[in-house]
Amino acid sequence: MTPPARGEVWLADLNPTRGHGQAGRRPVLVVSEDLFNRGPAGLAIVLPMTSTVRPIPSHVAVSPPEGGLKT
C-alpha cells in the first residue's frame, strides 16, 4: 500500500474512540510530514473531517476545490 501524503484526504476507520471523538469510517486530512508517513511504524497524523457545519472555533471550513475536494 502506498503511504498517505501530506494534504491528501483518506477514508479511515476511527474506531474505537473515547469521549467525544468522531467515530466510524470518516474522511481524514493527512497533516504529518511525508517522511514520517513512510516510516517503519506505518503511521500518519490525521485530522477528522465532517460535512456538518458548527460554530466551533476549532472547526476550519474547507470548500471545493481546495485540497482536491469534489462536490
Order of alpha helices (4+ residues) and beta strands (2+ residues): beta-beta-alpha-beta
